[in-house]
Amino acid sequence: MTFIVTEGCINCKLQDCIEVCPVDCFYEGENFLVIHPDECIDCGVCEPECPEDAIKADTEPGLEKWLEINTRLANIWPNITAQGEPPADAKDWSGRPGKEALLSERPGRGDG
C-alpha cells in the first residue's frame, strides 16, 4: 500500500501535508502535488492533514488512474519538502468536482 494524491488537490494545492511527511516524498506541479509511491513509507500522517481529502490509500477502489499519475509525475517534477503559499484562488476551487481535466503536467518550483 502507498498513499497518493487525487483530483481534490488540483488548483487547491494547499500543502498542509508536506511538512508532516517523514521521508519527503511529495513532488510539486504547477497546480497539483503528487506522492512518489516508491518513496512513501505508508505511514499515513499526510492523509488527515489534507483539507481537501485528496490523499487516499492506493488500496481504495477506482484509484488506479491516480496511482499512475502520481508515479509518472513524481519522476519528472521537483521535490517539495516545505509548505509554501497555495494558489491565490485556492478557496474558489475547494470542493469542486470534475477538476481532472485541469491538471497541468508542468512542473512547479519545488525546493529540493
C-alpha positions in Angstrom: 0.0 0.0 0.0 1.0 3.6 -0.6 -0.7 6.9 -0.4 -1.5 9.0 -3.5 -2.9 12.4 -4.2 -6.2 12.6 -6.2 -8.3 15.1 -8.0 -9.3 17.2 -5.0 -5.8 18.8 -4.9 -6.0 20.2 -8.4 -5.9 24.0 -8.3 -6.1 23.9 -4.4 -2.6 22.7 -3.7 -2.9 23.7 0.0 0.3 21.9 1.0 -0.6 21.2 4.6 0.5 17.6 4.0 4.1 18.3 3.0 5.9 19.1 6.3 4.5 16.1 8.2 6.0 13.7 5.7 9.0 12.0 7.3 10.5 10.9 4.0 9.9 13.9 1.8 8.1 12.0 -0.9 6.0 14.9 -2.3 6.6 16.4 -5.7 5.2 19.7 -7.0 3.5 20.5 -10.2 2.1 23.8 -11.4 -1.3 23.2 -9.9 -1.1 19.8 -8.1 1.1 17.8 -5.8 1.9 14.1 -6.1 3.4 11.5 -3.8 6.1 9.2 -5.1 4.7 5.7 -4.4 8.1 4.1 -4.3 9.3 6.6 -1.6 6.2 6.6 0.5 6.5 4.5 3.6 2.8 4.2 4.1 2.8 5.9 7.5 -0.4 7.8 6.7 0.4 11.0 8.6 -0.3 13.1 5.5 -3.8 11.9 4.9 -5.6 13.6 7.8 -3.6 16.9 7.1 -5.2 17.4 3.7 -8.1 19.8 4.0 -9.4 18.7 0.6 -9.5 15.0 1.5 -7.4 14.4 -1.7 -4.9 12.0 -0.2 -6.0 8.4 -0.3 -4.6 4.9 0.2 -4.0 3.3 -3.2 -5.9 0.3 -2.0 -9.2 2.2 -2.3 -11.2 1.0 -5.3 -11.0 3.1 -8.5 -7.7 4.9 -7.9 -5.6 3.0 -10.4 -5.5 6.1 -12.7 -4.3 8.4 -9.8 -1.6 5.9 -8.9 -0.3 6.0 -12.4 -0.5 9.9 -12.4 1.4 10.1 -9.1 4.0 7.6 -10.2 4.6 9.3 -13.6 4.7 12.9 -12.4 6.8 12.2 -9.3 9.5 11.0 -11.7 9.6 14.3 -13.6 8.6 17.0 -11.1 10.8 18.6 -8.4 10.7 17.5 -4.8 9.0 19.8 -2.3 9.7 19.5 1.5 8.3 22.7 2.9 4.9 24.2 2.8 4.6 27.1 0.5 1.8 29.5 -0.4 -1.2 27.9 -2.0 -2.6 29.5 -5.2 -4.4 32.8 -4.6 -7.7 31.3 -5.8 -7.4 28.0 -4.0 -10.6 28.6 -1.9 -12.5 29.1 -5.2 -11.6 25.6 -6.2 -12.1 23.9 -2.8 -14.6 21.0 -3.0 -15.3 21.3 -6.7 -15.7 18.1 -8.6 -14.6 17.4 -12.1 -11.2 19.1 -11.9 -9.2 16.3 -13.6 -9.2 18.0 -17.0 -7.5 21.0 -15.4 -4.4 19.0 -14.2 -1.3 20.7 -15.6 1.7 18.4 -16.1 4.1 21.4 -16.0 6.4 21.2 -13.0 6.2 23.5 -10.0 9.2 25.2 -8.4 9.9 22.6 -5.7 12.5 23.3 -3.1 14.7 20.2 -3.2 
